[in-house]
């Protein structure tokens, strides 16, 4: 498949990762633990882009997967230099030299969290358009804003799951209000719908409706608001149950206390805890509704997985959720547990089979890896046209 309609050679794009990730791990293992890195690159290749990935790592290695070359580059791990007491990250020279040698038409940097490295990269690849994609970075505060503003001044474009997510960076003065913003997902999922009853039997789930929460138990995910909402709904849904799968849990004691203090929650809420990745597809398939009360997200991997399995989302009204859910679920104001609870009740009255079809249809139309590949290809074409 040609990457360009006019018959010219496909665009050559280099994806760059400046974070070395997990130390003392073989590059092949890193690829296995970072499925998004490989899947997005492969999707771009399917869309007709010639893709190389240059990734900082503990050692040098070259690996080919699905037609994509992954260049792992060992960078020095020396501490940052300090100027007037301010830490200045080291220039990732070896990564940048390799990017230069590949002579890309466009460079795609993963993550907004390495501004100085991006500035060095732009200086070394003069004239080559650079797109920086957000992966959940929080805009800087204090003196760091000045450094980030300088670093990102020459950037050609940025990408967020939803365009509104660029606003805090523009308001902080980090990004110019004239910078081009593309609306592109971070990742997708290979999960698929399956037999709901079989998954419930496998996981020991029940409930009418059966609701699933996944994510960290922290202030951003706001599990206490979700529990308040479920308590509102459960008073009108006598057979409803909520299952909570979670990893890091700084609010676990608070959550346990909240459940223990309510006879209704004690009877209907199951704190499942951490589950193996291989199990999660069954948890999503078994649930009627996916619940999350996040205040802020880069995208929402669990939300994507829920929609991939045909599970209807009942989530908070934040830009990435609003963009991903479309009309296939409900979005409620952040922190408004009553509104979320009322959404649980009203959506529970709808035909469940129709809801499952609508959720998976939304996923197929807007959230697959192939959609990401096509969206990135279109962005690269626009940027290369201005080269």
Residue, then its C-alpha position, 0 to 999 in steps of 0.5 A: x500500500x502506498x503511503x501517498x496518493x500521488x505515487x511518491x515514496x511512502x513517508x518515512x517517519x521516526x517515532x522517538x522515545x526518550x524515556x529508557x523505561x524499565x532498567x536492566x530489561x532486555x529490549x525484546x522484553x520491553x517491547x512485550x511490556x509496551x504493547x502500545x509502542x509496537x501496535x501503534x507503529x504497526x498500525x502506521x505501517x499498515x496505513x502506508x507509512x515507513x516507520x522506524x522506532x528509536x527508543x532510549x534503553x540500557x543497551x544497543x539492539x535492533x529488532x524487527x517486528x511486523x515490518x517495523x525496525x525498533x532501534x534501541x539506543x544506550x544513553x548515558x545515565x549521568x545525573x542532570x547538570x545544574x545551572x544556578x541550582x536548576x537541573x538541566x537534563x542531559x542531551x540524548x546525543x546518541x538517540x538524536x544522532x540515530x534519528x538524524x541518520x534515518x533522514x525522516x520526513x517527520x519525527x514523532x516524539x512520544x510524551x511531552x515530559x522531555x522538553x529539553x530533549x525535544x529542543x535538542x532534537x529540533x535543533x539537530x534535525x533542522x527543517x524536519x517537522x516534529x510532532x509531540x504526542x501527549x501521554x498523560x503529562x501534567x502541565x508544569x508549574x513555577x519556573x519550569x514553565x519558562x523552560x518548557x516554553x523555550x523548549x517547545x517554541x519551535x515544535x510544529x504540532x502536538x497531539x492529544x486524545x481530545x483537542x481541549x486537553x491542549x488548553x491547560x498547556x496554552x494557558x500556562x504559556x508552555x504551548x503557543x496558541x498557534x501550535x497545530x493540535x491533532x486529535x489522536x488516540x494514544x492507544x487502543x485494545x485487542x480485546x473483543x466481545x465474548x460470551x457474557x455468561x461464560x465470563x461471569x461464571x469464570x470470574x464469579x460475577x453476578x448482578x443485574x446490572x453487573x458493574x465494573x470499576x478498574x483503576x488505581x484507588x487514588x484521588x484522581x480516579x476518585x473511587x469514593x465518588x464512584x461508591x457514593x454514586x453506586x449507593x445512590x443507584x443501588x437503592x433503586x436497583x436491588x440486584x445491582x452489584x459492583x466489582x472493583x479491580x485495582x492496582x496501586x491503592x493509596x486510598x484503600x483504607x478509605x475505600x474499605x471504611x466507606x464500604x464497611x460503613x454502609x450496609x448496602x455497599x457491604x452487601x453489593x460491592x466486591x473489592x477484587x484488587x489486582x488481577x492478571x492482565x490475562x483475566x481483564x478481558x473476562x471482567x469487561x465481558x462479564x460486566x454490563x457497565x464500566x464505571x470510572x470517576x476520573x478527574x483527569x486522564x491522558x486517554x483512558x486505557x480501561x475505557x477503551x478496553x471496556x468499549x472493545x468488549x462491548x461494555x457500556x461506559x458510565x464515566x465522568x465528563x472529561x475531554x478524552x472520555x467525552x471524545x471516546x464515548x460518543x453516544x455509546x455511554x454516559x458522561x456525568x460532571x466530575x465529582x457529581x456522585x448523584x448525577x453518576x448514580x442517576x445515570x446508572x439507574x437510567x442506563x440500566x433500564x435500556x436494552x442490554x444487547x443493544x447497548x453492547x452492540x452500540x459500545x463495540x460499534x463505537x470502538x470499531x468506528x473511532x478507537x481501533x489501532x487502524x483508526x490511530x494509524x490512519x489519523x497519524x498518517x493524515x497528520x504526518x502528510x499535513x506536516x510533511x507538506x509544509x517541509 
